[in-house]
Amino acid sequence: MGEVADTDPAAVVRVISSCKAEQKIPYRTACRALGVSESWFYKWRERPPTSWETRRQCLAEDVEEIFRGSGGTYGSPKVFIELVRRGWQVCVNTVAS
């Protein structure tokens, strides 16, 4: 992926898509600027989310729900404990990140 090799592919696709939608920058130009091929962009844009991505999204939603439910007072250790109570199998470090 060139210059963005360490970046989440879904994030790169979102950036390219937003360039087109918000600033009318052609996909080809945005892809070239980010160092990815157009074919790579179209492949990633059309694919469904992976099971890992789906799980992370659900986890993020639960973390936010727990945090808001605590009135914004819970830190990652308490959020982690609540996630485990809800049946999640996660690491404290995952919750903290």
C-alpha positions, -999 to +999 in steps of 0.1 A: +000+000+000+029+024-004+031+053+020+000+042+041+012+006+046+007+007+084-027+024+082-061+006+086-073-001+050-109+008+060-096+042+072-078+048+039-110+039+020-130+064+041-104+092+034-105+086-003-143+084-003-146+116+017-122+134-007-145+125-035-178+134-017-167+165+001-141+181-022-149+165-056-113+150-058-113+122-083-106+087-068-076+084-091-060+115-077-068+107-041-054+071-046-022+084-062-017+110-033-021+082-007+001+058-026-025+031-034-038+018-067-074+024-078-079-013-080-069-017-044-094+011-034-123-005-053-115-039-039-115-026-003-145-003-009-167-031-021-158-058+004-180-065+035-165-059+069-144-088+083-155-106+114-127-088+133-140-054+122-175-064+131-164-075+165-144-044+171-174-022+162-196-041+186-170-038+213-166-001+207-204+004+210-205-015+243-175+004+257-192+037+248-225+025+263-208+015+296-188+047+297-219+069+292-239+048+316-214+055+343-218+092+337-184+093+321-167+083+353-155+047+345-120+042+333-107+013+313-104-011+344-141-007+353-152-008+317-132-040+313-149-056+343-183-046+330-175-061+296-164-094+311-197-094+331-215-090+297-197-120+283-169-103+263-135-120+262-111-091+259-078-079+273-076-049+296-052-033+271-077-037+243-103-018+263-077+009+272-068+016+236 
